[in-house]
Amino acid sequence: MAKEIILTNMCMLYKEDGSFLVIDRLKKDWPGINFPGGHIEANESVEESVIREMKEETGLEVHSVEFVTYYEWNMVEEGVRHLCFLFRSKDFDGTLKSSSEGKVFFIKKDELQSHRLSTDFDKILELASKGIF
């Protein structure tokens, strides 16, 4: 049984050409290609948190997000359950810029094989892109 539940978010920003935004995470705890996102702060809603995290990690302003589903990692040995709310949006603007979290860039699905993927990114991508590509 989990002693701690950690709430996080991720967001797939996508374009009509089939490309989507990823981050090549630098942190040792979860390195590789994934969607930008992060922790949900106590004083914000889930939707507010994903918009904030996208600005912090990508430099982009996201104007609306669509909730897709959730994804969870239950780390029984550590007594921790990570519950991640997964969003997507094509309503964003601004200048893309990387952060200390990692390099951000747009990519197409068939280009992923040349990159190292974060744990379960293939499953998360399938959920996030359902009905779009």
DAKA-V599420 format. One record per residue. RES is the residue in three letters. PHI is phi in whole degrees, 0 to 359 (NA if undefined). PSI is psi in whole degrees, -180 to 180 (none if undefined). Layout:
res=[RES,RES]
phi=[PHI,PHI]
psi=[PSI,PSI]
This chain:
res=[MET,ALA,LYS,GLU,ILE,ILE,LEU,THR,ASN,MET,CYS,MET,LEU,TYR,LYS,GLU,ASP,GLY,SER,PHE,LEU,VAL,ILE,ASP,ARG,LEU,LYS,LYS,ASP,TRP,PRO,GLY,ILE,ASN,PHE,PRO,GLY,GLY,HIS,ILE,GLU,ALA,ASN,GLU,SER,VAL,GLU,GLU,SER,VAL,ILE,ARG,GLU,MET,LYS,GLU,GLU,THR,GLY,LEU,GLU,VAL,HIS,SER,VAL,GLU,PHE,VAL,THR,TYR,TYR,GLU,TRP,ASN,MET,VAL,GLU,GLU,GLY,VAL,ARG,HIS,LEU,CYS,PHE,LEU,PHE,ARG,SER,LYS,ASP,PHE,ASP,GLY,THR,LEU,LYS,SER,SER,SER,GLU,GLY,LYS,VAL,PHE,PHE,ILE,LYS,LYS,ASP,GLU,LEU,GLN,SER,HIS,ARG,LEU,SER,THR,ASP,PHE,ASP,LYS,ILE,LEU,GLU,LEU,ALA,SER,LYS,GLY,ILE,PHE]
phi=[NA,289,271,224,243,252,264,223,219,215,219,263,270,225,241,298,281,91,270,217,274,230,236,268,298,264,298,291,285,198,284,110,285,202,275,298,165,175,283,265,283,298,263,226,282,299,296,300,295,290,294,296,298,297,295,297,269,234,81,267,268,260,265,205,230,248,288,256,188,236,224,225,239,256,263,303,299,267,70,233,242,262,246,248,272,257,238,211,198,240,254,208,205,117,253,292,212,284,227,294,288,154,280,249,196,272,213,254,306,288,266,294,298,268,233,278,263,292,308,67,300,301,289,294,299,300,294,292,266,305,85,251,249]
psi=[134,132,-23,137,124,122,128,176,162,153,132,111,131,159,162,-23,3,2,156,156,133,165,135,90,137,-22,140,-24,-17,61,161,-174,131,-179,148,155,-170,-162,150,120,155,-29,14,157,167,-45,-42,-39,-40,-37,-42,-48,-39,-41,-46,-42,-19,-17,-3,144,120,126,-26,148,150,124,132,-58,-167,162,143,149,119,105,81,-45,-33,-8,28,136,125,122,115,124,125,125,169,159,149,9,87,161,177,-172,122,131,140,166,-175,-16,-30,176,135,142,158,143,158,154,-40,-7,-7,-29,-17,10,155,128,146,163,127,11,-36,-41,-40,-42,-43,-43,-46,-33,-1,126,-2,-56,none]
